[in-house]
Amino acid sequence: MAPWEYDIRAVRYGELDSTKEDLNKLGVDGWELIRFSDDIDENGMVKAFFKRPLDCLEI
């Protein structure tokens, strides 16, 4: 089993195109979305939890 690196990032939420744009940018860097938090802040941001293989190179 591969070791994983984890991260929590704020992602724009509420407008589908903005959410997809943020997720696609992270996906290019090898991050895979695990889940969203249940809380959306006053700026329309939601915490998103990601993982990627530890040996993944950042671009």
N, C-alpha and C positions, 0 to 999 in steps of 0.2 A: 504494500500500500504506500502511495506517495505521501510525503509530508506536505501539509498545506500551510499557506500564509493567509491570514485573515485581516480584513479591514472593515471599518464602518465609515461610511461617507454620507454627506447630505446630498440628496437628489431632489430636483424640482419635481413637484407632484401636483396633479390636478389638470394639467394640459398634456394630453397624450404625446404630442410631438416633442415637447420639452423633456418629458420623462424619457422617451426613447432616445433622444439626442444624448442626454447624460449617460444613460446605460450603454449606448453604443460606444461612446468614448472610453468608458471603463473596460468594455469588452475587448477593445483593440489592445489594451494593455494586459489582457489575459485574465481579468477579473470576471468571475461568475457570480451572478446574483443568487444569494441564498434566500433572503426574505426582506420584506419591508417591516419597519416598526408600525405600530398601530396609531401613533400620534403624528399629526401634521402640525408644524409650528405656524406662527402668525405670518411668516413669510412664504408659506406654501411649500416648505421643504420637509422632507421625510427622511429619517435615517434608513439607510439601506446597508445590509450586511452582505459582504462579498468574501469569496475565497478564490485562490489560485494555487497551482502547484508551486512549491517553494523554489524550484529551479527555473521558473518562468522569468524571462528577461524583460525588464521594463524598456519600453521604446522611448 
